[in-house]
Amino acid sequence: MERRLGVQIHVLSDLLERVTLPLPRNRLPKVGKEDLSTIVYTSGTTGRPKGVMLTHGNLLHQIGHRLSPTTQYDESEPLPGELTVSLLPVWHITERTFELWLFSRGCHVVYSTVRTFKNDLANHQPQWMVLVPCVLEKIALGVQAKFAAGSPTVKTLAKLFTYTGNTASYHSKVTKGLVVGSSLATLTEKIKSSLVIAGLTPINAVGNKLLWKKVRDGFGGRVKAIICGGSALSGSLETFFETCGITICVGYGLTECSPLLAFRRADANLVTAGCIGTPTCDTEIRIVPVDVRPDFLERQPVPDGEVGVVIARGPQIMKGYYKNPEATDKAIDRFGWFDTGDLGRINPATGDIILTGRCKDTIVLSNGENVEPSPIEDAILSQSSMIEQVMLTGQDMRSLVAIVVLNPSKVIEEGFLDTKTGERLMAHYEKINSPQCSENDCKEASIVLQEASENLRSNDSLSRAIQSEIKTATATFRKWEQVGHIYITVEPFAMSNGLLTQSYKVKRDSVLKKYEKNVQYA
């Protein structure tokens, strides 16, 4: 046993000599990589949850990931003694494998809750965290709300430092070839970007000291990186945390893949909405034609740049679905390729994978045009301060309908709600958003919010403001991808009302069932 950096290190063979085993050493059970380790049930956003059988080999693959693009082990990787504050449920496969990854490096885990999270960050000052976009969004909105509630001077400085920070970040990416098209930027363009960065450096240094350091201190002040996964991270959130000086590593995967298939480092991959970087070690990813699966031939990739279905093959792919061979055969073909159900393309300039939507989420309008809702929803959320959540629908209809969830506090700020009414609604809004909300409390809060939603929908000025924001957000999309109608509500998509999974994914089928009578004739 040795003492290094205050950490006790034990050799496993020495520990085994000190304990009495229930069985003789020569009769200990032998466990191989192909043996079943755990069964994890899918969230069931569409259809019935399935039991995913993961082997010891699947999970061992997940602890070998490296964040650093170099072969040398450096400070950008977890070091012995560092810790994470865990907020995701411990049964969530992302949380489980993230913890295994940290434990294998001698790190600690502090288990937190929604109620104690803020205090735990201050008390334990973690270097690492894994969070879903929903949590990051709430943190960003909370910071922005403080800016908006400040004095005129604070508001002006916040806008200035946000603008200069975003500008510097963009030009930094241009110099590195991490912006779409910038990998082919001329030397002159890169020099111009370097000059812009140099000119903004003194201003951003002041902004960092007055503003962004306080945001980082809210996370404990020692965060090296936040791993984000579970669902798509909007471009506006990435920009916000990048400006704050907090590194976000976007991971992509599924429960069936243990879960990580690919991940993107902010300083090593293309930075754009939907980009998931490159495959993890020993992992193959292909983009293949939609609805083409010959059983006798291996599916071949489409040309780079074209959209297709993302399929993957590697040591992390599940053994199969528990007692469900039909579903297993449908998910994994005879060549070992797992069908993720996601749509994506490969950027020809950089080789990064860019997700564009879900096969099952595709909306087919009455004119036959296919629409992928995710990029449009992301654009809307990035543009509007009042819209907290949005889901597009419109299957077999003439145009898209957006079901928009408004944040009462933002509606107050924009002058469409008086403070007293808005604060009352916000209390019910937060109650439903709480995972601990009881069934009776949820029903009571839902009734109040539904009644308030009817009044807001009758406010023509509010409707025009929302429509204007959505029109601005979708200006670059094609004609049939424009939103024709909106349906306003202040009842959030939450776990307590059955509209969010426990991994914070929107249950599209459940949302549509709840509102289909209101939107089907829009």
C-alpha positions in Angstrom: 0.0 0.0 0.0 1.3 3.5 -0.9 0.1 7.0 -0.2 0.1 9.4 -3.1 -1.6 12.7 -3.2 -3.4 11.8 0.0 -5.0 8.7 -1.7 -4.6 5.2 -0.4 -3.8 2.7 -3.1 -4.3 -1.0 -2.5 -3.3 -4.0 -4.6 -6.2 -6.3 -5.2 -4.1 -9.5 -4.6 -3.0 -8.2 -1.2 -6.6 -7.6 -0.2 -7.7 -11.0 -1.3 -5.0 -12.5 1.0 -6.6 -10.8 4.0 -10.2 -12.0 3.5 -11.9 -15.4 3.7 -13.7 -16.2 0.5 -17.0 -18.1 0.6 -15.6 -20.5 -2.0 -12.1 -21.9 -2.5 -10.1 -19.9 -5.0 -10.1 -22.7 -7.6 -13.9 -22.8 -7.5 -14.6 -19.1 -7.9 -17.2 -18.5 -10.7 -15.6 -17.5 -14.0 -17.1 -14.5 -15.8 -16.3 -13.6 -19.3 -16.8 -10.6 -21.5 -19.8 -12.2 -23.2 -21.6 -13.0 -19.9 -24.6 -10.9 -19.0 -23.9 -8.0 -16.6 -27.1 -6.1 -16.4 -30.5 -5.6 -18.0 -31.5 -1.9 -18.5 -35.0 -1.0 -19.7 -35.4 1.6 -22.4 -37.3 4.8 -21.6 -40.1 3.9 -23.9 -40.6 7.3 -25.6 -42.4 5.3 -28.3 -43.9 1.9 -27.7 -43.3 -0.5 -24.8 -40.0 -0.4 -22.9 -37.6 -3.2 -23.8 -35.0 -4.9 -21.6 -31.5 -4.2 -23.0 -29.0 -7.0 -22.1 -25.6 -5.6 -21.6 -22.5 -7.8 -21.1 -19.4 -7.2 -19.0 -17.5 -6.6 -22.3 -20.0 -3.9 -23.3 -19.4 -2.0 -20.0 -15.6 -2.6 -20.0 -15.5 -0.9 -23.4 -17.1 2.2 -21.9 -14.3 2.8 -19.3 -11.6 3.1 -22.0 -12.7 6.4 -23.5 -10.3 9.3 -23.7 -11.3 13.0 -23.7 -7.8 14.2 -24.7 -7.1 14.0 -28.4 -3.4 13.3 -27.6 -1.9 9.9 -26.6 -0.4 11.5 -23.4 -2.5 11.4 -20.3 -2.9 15.0 -19.3 -4.9 17.2 -16.9 -7.9 17.3 -19.3 -8.5 13.7 -18.2 -9.9 12.6 -14.8 -7.2 12.4 -12.1 -7.2 10.4 -8.9 -9.0 12.2 -6.1 -11.2 14.3 -8.4 -14.9 14.0 -8.1 -18.3 14.5 -9.7 -21.6 15.5 -8.3 -24.2 13.1 -9.6 -27.7 14.3 -10.5 -28.9 11.8 -13.0 -30.7 8.7 -11.6 -28.1 6.0 -10.7 -30.0 3.4 -12.8 -29.6 5.5 -15.9 -27.0 3.8 -18.2 -25.3 7.1 -18.9 -24.8 7.8 -15.2 -23.7 4.2 -14.5 -21.0 4.0 -17.2 -19.9 7.6 -16.4 -19.4 6.5 -12.8 -17.5 3.4 -13.9 -15.3 5.6 -16.1 -14.5 7.8 -13.1 -14.0 5.0 -10.6 -11.5 3.3 -12.9 -9.5 6.5 -12.6 -9.6 6.8 -8.8 -12.2 9.5 -8.7 -15.1 10.1 -6.2 -18.9 10.4 -6.7 -21.1 12.6 -4.6 -24.8 11.7 -5.0 -27.1 14.7 -5.1 -30.8 15.6 -5.7 -32.6 18.5 -7.4 -33.2 20.1 -4.0 -29.6 19.9 -2.8 -27.7 20.3 -6.2 -26.9 23.9 -5.8 -25.5 23.5 -2.3 -23.6 20.3 -3.3 -21.9 22.1 -6.1 -20.7 24.8 -3.6 -19.7 22.3 -0.9 -17.9 19.7 -3.1 -16.6 21.8 -6.0 -16.6 19.0 -8.6 -14.3 18.8 -11.6 -16.6 16.6 -13.6 -20.4 16.3 -14.2 -22.7 14.5 -16.5 -25.9 16.4 -17.2 -28.8 16.3 -19.6 -29.7 19.3 -21.8 -32.8 20.0 -19.7 -30.7 20.7 -16.6 -28.2 22.8 -18.5 -31.1 24.8 -19.9 -32.6 25.5 -16.5 -29.2 26.7 -15.3 -28.7 29.0 -18.3 -32.2 30.4 -17.9 -31.6 31.1 -14.2 -28.4 33.0 -15.0 -30.0 35.0 -17.8 -33.0 35.8 -15.5 -30.6 37.3 -13.0 -29.0 39.4 -15.7 -32.5 40.6 -16.8 -33.5 41.5 -13.2 -30.4 43.6 -12.7 -29.9 47.3 -13.0 -29.7 49.0 -16.4 -25.9 48.9 -16.1 -25.9 45.2 -15.4 -28.2 44.5 -18.3 -26.0 46.6 -20.7 -22.8 44.9 -19.6 -24.3 41.5 -19.8 -25.4 42.1 -23.4 -22.0 43.6 -24.3 -19.9 40.8 -22.8 -22.2 38.2 -24.3 -21.8 39.7 -27.7 -18.0 40.1 -27.5 -17.6 36.6 -26.0 -19.7 35.0 -28.7 -17.9 36.9 -31.4 -14.5 35.8 -30.1 -15.6 32.2 -29.8 -16.8 32.2 -33.3 -13.6 33.6 -34.8 -11.6 31.2 -32.6 -13.4 28.3 -34.3 -12.8 29.8 -37.7 -9.0 29.9 -37.1 -9.2 26.2 -36.2 -11.5 25.1 -39.0 -14.3 24.2 -36.6 -17.1 26.1 -38.3 -19.0 24.8 -41.3 -17.1 25.8 -44.3 -14.2 27.3 -42.4 -11.9 24.3 -42.8 -11.3 25.7 -46.3 -11.0 29.3 -45.1 -8.2 31.2 -46.7 -5.1 32.3 -44.9 -6.4 35.9 -45.1 -9.7 35.0 -43.5 -7.9 33.2 -40.6 -5.6 36.2 -40.1 -8.7 38.5 -39.9 -10.3 36.2 -37.3 -7.1 36.3 -35.3 -7.1 40.1 -35.3 -10.7 40.2 -34.2 -9.8 37.8 -31.3 -6.9 40.0 -30.3 -9.0 43.2 -30.4 -11.7 41.7 -28.2 -9.3 40.1 -25.6 -9.1 43.0 -23.2 -12.9 43.5 -23.2 -13.5 39.7 -22.7 -11.0 39.7 -19.9 -13.1 42.3 -18.0 -16.3 40.3 -18.9 -14.7 37.1 -17.5 -13.8 38.8 -14.2 -17.1 40.6 -13.7 -19.6 38.1 -15.2 -18.5 34.7 -16.3 -16.3 33.8 -13.4 -19.4 34.1 -11.2 -21.2 31.6 -13.4 -18.3 29.2 -13.1 -18.3 29.7 -9.4 -21.9 28.6 -9.3 -20.7 25.2 -10.4 -18.1 25.2 -7.7 -15.4 27.0 -9.6 -13.3 23.9 -10.5 -15.3 22.2 -13.3 -12.9 20.9 -16.0 -15.7 19.7 -18.3 -19.4 18.8 -18.3 -20.4 15.7 -20.3 -23.8 16.2 -21.9 -26.0 13.4 -23.3 -29.4 11.8 -23.2 -30.9 14.1 -25.8 -30.0 16.8 -28.3 -28.2 19.9 -27.0 -29.4 23.1 -28.6 -26.8 25.4 -30.3 -27.8 28.4 -28.1 -26.9 26.4 -24.9 -23.5 25.4 -26.3 -22.8 29.0 -27.2 -23.9 30.2 -23.7 -21.7 27.8 -21.8 -18.8 28.3 -24.2 -19.0 32.1 -23.5 -19.0 31.3 -19.8 -15.7 29.4 -20.2 -17.2 26.0 -19.4 -16.2 23.1 -21.6 -19.2 21.0 -22.8 -18.4 17.5 -24.3 -21.4 16.3 -26.2 -21.9 12.5 -26.2 -24.1 10.4 -28.4 -25.4 7.0 -27.9 -28.3 4.8 -26.8 -29.0 2.3 -24.0 -28.5 -0.5 -26.5 -24.9 0.8 -27.0 -23.9 0.9 -23.3 -24.5 3.9 -24.2 -21.7 5.9 -25.9 -21.1 5.6 -29.7 -19.5 8.9 -30.5 -18.6 12.2 -28.7 -17.5 15.6 -29.6 -14.9 17.8 -27.9 -15.4 21.5 -28.3 -11.8 22.0 -29.3 -11.4 19.0 -31.6 -14.5 18.6 -33.7 -16.8 20.6 -35.9 -19.1 22.9 -33.8 -22.6 23.1 -35.2 -26.1 22.0 -34.3 -26.5 18.3 -34.2 -22.8 17.5 -34.5 -21.8 14.5 -32.4 -18.1 14.4 -33.4 -16.5 11.1 -34.3 -16.9 7.4 -33.2 -15.4 6.2 -30.0 -12.5 3.6 -30.0 -13.1 0.4 -31.9 -16.5 1.7 -33.1 -17.8 1.8 -36.7 -20.6 4.2 -37.7 -22.2 4.3 -41.2 -24.9 6.4 -42.8 -27.0 4.2 -45.0 -30.1 4.6 -47.2 -33.5 4.9 -45.4 -35.7 1.8 -45.4 -33.1 -0.3 -47.3 -32.1 -3.5 -45.4 -31.3 -6.5 -47.6 -30.7 -9.5 -45.4 -28.2 -11.1 -47.7 -26.0 -8.0 -48.3 -24.2 -5.7 -45.9 -25.6 -2.2 -46.1 -23.3 0.3 -47.8 -22.9 3.9 -46.8 -24.4 6.8 -48.8 -22.0 9.5 -50.1 -20.8 12.0 -47.5 -23.2 14.9 -47.1 -26.3 12.9 -47.9 -28.8 12.1 -45.1 -29.5 8.5 -44.1 -30.0 6.2 -41.2 -27.2 6.0 -38.6 -26.1 2.4 -37.9 -23.2 1.3 -35.6 -21.1 -1.7 -34.9 -18.6 -2.2 -32.0 -17.8 -3.8 -28.7 -20.5 -1.8 -26.9 -23.5 -3.1 -28.8 -25.9 -5.0 -26.6 -26.4 -8.8 -26.5 -30.0 -8.3 -27.4 -33.4 -7.5 -25.9 -34.5 -9.7 -23.0 -36.9 -12.4 -24.1 -37.6 -10.5 -27.3 -35.7 -12.1 -30.2 -38.0 -10.5 -32.8 -37.1 -7.0 -31.6 -33.4 -8.0 -31.4 -33.4 -9.2 -35.0 -35.1 -6.0 -36.1 -32.5 -3.9 -34.3 -29.3 -5.8 -35.2 -28.7 -7.3 -38.7 -26.8 -10.4 -39.5 -23.6 -8.4 -39.9 -23.7 -6.9 -36.4 -24.9 -3.5 -37.4 -27.3 -1.8 -34.9 -30.0 0.4 -36.3 -30.1 3.6 -34.1 -33.2 4.9 -35.7 -31.5 8.3 -36.0 -31.0 10.2 -39.2 -27.7 11.9 -39.9 -25.0 12.8 -42.4 -21.2 13.1 -42.5 -19.7 16.5 -43.1 -17.4 16.0 -46.1 -14.9 18.6 -45.0 -14.2 17.3 -41.5 -15.7 13.8 -41.2 -17.8 14.7 -38.2 -21.3 13.1 -37.9 -24.2 15.4 -37.8 -27.6 14.2 -36.6 -30.7 15.6 -38.4 -33.6 13.9 -36.7 -35.3 10.6 -35.8 -36.8 8.2 -38.4 -39.9 7.8 -36.2 -40.2 11.5 -35.7 -40.4 12.4 -39.4 -43.6 14.3 -40.2 -45.2 13.7 -43.6 -47.4 16.6 -44.6 -50.5 16.2 -46.8 -48.5 17.4 -49.8 -46.1 14.5 -49.4 -43.2 16.6 -48.1 -41.1 15.0 -45.3 -40.1 17.2 -42.3 -37.5 16.5 -39.6 -38.8 18.4 -36.6 -35.6 18.4 -34.4 -33.6 21.1 -36.2 -36.6 23.4 -36.5 -37.4 22.9 -32.8 -33.8 23.7 -31.9 -33.9 26.9 -34.0 -37.1 28.0 -32.3 -35.7 27.4 -28.8 -32.5 29.3 -29.7 -34.5 32.3 -30.9 -37.3 32.8 -28.4 -36.8 33.7 -24.7 -40.5 33.0 -23.9 -40.6 29.5 -25.3 -39.2 27.0 -22.9 -40.3 23.8 -24.8 -41.7 23.2 -28.3 -42.9 20.1 -30.2 -43.9 20.1 -33.9 -46.7 18.1 -35.3 -48.6 18.1 -38.5 -48.8 14.5 -39.8 -51.0 14.4 -42.9 -51.8 18.1 -42.4 -51.3 21.0 -44.8 -48.7 22.7 -42.6 -46.7 22.3 -39.3 -48.2 23.1 -36.0 -46.0 24.1 -33.1 -47.1 23.2 -29.5 -45.2 25.8 -27.5 -44.7 25.8 -23.7 -44.2 29.3 -22.4 -42.2 30.1 -19.3 -44.5 32.3 -17.1 -41.5 34.4 -15.8 -40.4 35.3 -19.3 -44.0 36.1 -20.2 -44.0 38.6 -17.3 -40.8 40.2 -18.5 -42.2 40.7 -22.0 -45.3 42.4 -20.5 -48.0 39.9 -21.4 -48.7 38.9 -17.8 -49.0 41.0 -14.7 -46.5 40.1 -11.9 -49.0 38.7 -9.4 -50.7 36.4 -11.9 -47.4 35.4 -13.4 -45.8 34.4 -10.1 -48.9 32.4 -9.2 -48.6 30.5 -12.5 -44.8 30.1 -12.0 -45.4 28.3 -8.6 -47.7 25.8 -10.3 -45.3 25.6 -13.3 -42.4 24.7 -11.0 -44.6 22.3 -9.0 -45.3 20.2 -12.1 -41.7 20.3 -13.1 -40.6 18.8 -9.9 -40.1 15.0 -10.1 -41.5 14.7 -6.6 -44.8 16.2 -7.5 -47.7 14.0 -6.2 -50.5 12.9 -8.5 -53.1 15.2 -6.8 -50.8 18.2 -6.7 -50.0 17.6 -10.4 -53.7 17.5 -11.3 -54.4 20.7 -9.4 -51.5 22.5 -10.9 -52.5 21.3 -14.4 -56.0 22.6 -14.1 -54.7 26.1 -13.1 -52.2 26.2 -15.9 -54.7 24.9 -18.5 -57.2 27.7 -17.6 -54.4 30.3 -17.8 -53.3 28.9 -21.2 -56.8 29.5 -22.6 -56.5 33.2 -21.6 -53.1 33.5 -23.1 -54.3 31.9 -26.4 -56.9 34.6 -26.6 -54.2 37.3 -26.3 -53.6 38.3 -30.0 -50.6 40.4 -29.2 -48.9 37.5 -27.5 -49.8 35.1 -30.4 -48.3 37.6 -32.9 -45.1 38.0 -30.8 -44.6 34.2 -30.7 -45.4 33.8 -34.4 -42.9 36.5 -35.2 -40.2 34.9 -33.2 -40.8 31.5 -34.8 -40.8 33.1 -38.3 -37.5 34.7 -37.6 -36.1 31.4 -36.2 -37.2 29.4 -39.3 -36.3 32.0 -41.9 -33.6 29.8 -43.5 -35.8 26.7 -43.6 -37.7 25.6 -46.7 -41.2 26.7 -47.4 -42.9 23.5 -46.2 -40.8 23.6 -43.0 -42.4 26.8 -41.9 -44.8 26.7 -38.9 -48.3 27.5 -40.0 -50.0 27.5 -36.7 -49.1 27.6 -33.0 -50.8 26.2 -29.9 -49.8 28.0 -26.7 -49.7 26.4 -23.2 -48.0 27.1 -19.9 -48.2 23.5 -18.7 -44.7 22.1 -19.1 -43.8 18.7 -20.6 -42.7 17.0 -17.3 -42.3 13.6 -15.7 -45.1 14.2 -13.3 -47.7 14.7 -16.1 -46.3 11.9 -18.2 -44.9 14.0 -21.0 -41.2 13.5 -20.2 -39.3 10.3 -19.6 -37.1 10.0 -16.6 -34.2 10.7 -18.8 -35.8 14.1 -19.8 -36.9 13.1 -23.3 -40.2 14.4 -24.6 -42.8 11.6 -25.1 -44.0 12.8 -28.5 -46.8 10.3 -28.6 -48.1 11.3 -25.2 -47.9 15.1 -26.0 -49.7 14.5 -29.3 -52.4 12.4 -27.6 -52.9 15.2 -25.0 -53.3 18.0 -27.6 -54.4 16.2 -30.8 -58.0 17.5 -30.5 -56.6 21.1 -30.3 -54.2 20.9 -33.2 -55.7 18.4 -35.7 -57.8 21.0 -37.5 -55.3 23.8 -37.3 
